[in-house]
Amino acid sequence: QVQLAESGGGSVQAGGSLRLSCAASGTIVMSNDMAWYRQAPGKQRELVARISRSGSTNYADSVKGRFTISRDNAKNTVYLEMNSLKSDDSAVYYCNVVNVFDRAILSWGQGTQVTVSS
């Protein structure tokens, strides 16, 4: 069974930075397009950033210029570097395999909580 394990979340002040990690079992990362999603209380889960197998990236407008997604195929891990954090970035962050329609493919992991205080 494929597993996704997110980590790296925490509580930071506005303007701070965090680096999230997503460790996947097997060879999921090197074989697929991957994405980070987030879900804030009372809101739908939204795609934040995605990275293709070739390394091309796309970002939600709300995080462009502040977040960077990357992958390490050798470690089967995807990262999300988050800078200049805002209170609106507070959410549970999840990673997943993503299809061409920005839909997640696998069962969700436990996520990692990010809380930004202003």
C-alpha positions in Angstrom: 0.0 0.0 0.0 1.4 3.4 -1.0 1.9 5.7 1.8 2.5 9.5 1.9 4.0 11.0 5.1 4.0 14.8 5.4 6.2 16.6 7.9 7.8 19.9 8.7 4.8 22.0 9.7 4.7 24.2 12.8 3.8 27.6 14.1 5.5 30.7 12.8 5.0 34.4 12.8 3.9 36.2 9.6 6.9 36.7 7.4 8.6 33.5 8.5 9.5 30.4 6.6 8.9 26.7 6.8 10.0 23.7 4.7 7.6 20.8 4.3 8.6 17.3 3.3 6.6 14.5 1.9 8.1 11.1 2.0 6.5 8.5 -0.2 6.8 4.7 -0.3 8.1 2.9 -3.3 9.0 4.9 -6.4 5.9 7.1 -6.4 7.8 10.4 -6.6 10.1 9.6 -9.5 7.2 8.1 -11.5 4.5 10.7 -11.2 3.6 14.3 -11.2 3.4 15.4 -7.5 1.5 18.2 -5.8 1.0 19.9 -2.5 -2.5 20.8 -1.4 -3.8 22.6 1.7 -7.1 22.8 3.5 -8.0 25.5 6.0 -10.9 25.1 8.4 -14.2 25.5 6.7 -12.7 25.6 3.3 -12.2 23.1 0.5 -8.8 21.6 -0.1 -6.9 23.5 -2.8 -3.9 22.8 -4.9 -0.9 24.9 -3.9 1.9 23.7 -6.2 2.7 20.9 -8.5 5.8 19.5 -10.1 6.0 17.3 -13.1 8.3 14.3 -13.6 10.4 16.6 -15.8 10.6 19.2 -13.0 8.4 21.9 -14.4 6.4 23.6 -11.7 3.1 25.5 -11.4 1.7 27.5 -8.4 -1.5 28.9 -7.2 -1.6 32.6 -7.7 -1.8 33.1 -3.9 1.6 31.6 -3.4 3.6 32.5 -6.5 6.9 34.0 -5.7 6.7 32.8 -2.1 6.5 29.0 -2.3 8.9 26.6 -4.1 8.1 23.0 -4.8 11.0 20.6 -5.5 11.6 16.8 -5.6 14.4 14.5 -4.8 13.8 11.3 -6.7 16.7 9.4 -5.0 15.0 10.0 -1.6 11.5 9.6 -3.0 10.6 12.9 -1.3 8.8 16.1 -2.4 9.5 19.4 -0.6 7.6 22.7 -0.3 9.7 25.7 0.7 7.4 28.4 2.1 8.7 32.0 2.6 7.0 35.3 3.5 4.2 33.3 5.2 0.9 35.0 5.8 -1.9 34.2 8.1 -3.9 33.1 5.1 -1.4 30.3 4.6 -2.5 28.6 7.8 -3.9 25.2 6.9 -3.2 21.5 6.9 -0.8 20.7 4.1 -0.9 17.4 2.1 1.0 16.0 -0.7 -0.3 13.6 -3.4 0.2 12.2 -6.8 -1.7 14.6 -9.2 -3.3 14.0 -12.6 -3.6 16.4 -15.5 -6.8 17.8 -14.0 -5.1 18.8 -10.7 -7.0 15.9 -9.0 -5.2 13.9 -6.3 -4.9 10.2 -7.1 -3.9 8.4 -3.9 -5.5 8.2 -0.4 -4.5 11.2 1.7 -1.8 11.1 4.3 -2.2 12.7 7.8 -1.0 16.1 6.5 1.1 18.6 8.5 -0.3 21.6 10.2 1.0 25.1 9.4 -0.1 27.9 11.6 0.9 31.5 10.8 0.3 34.2 13.4 0.1 37.8 12.6 
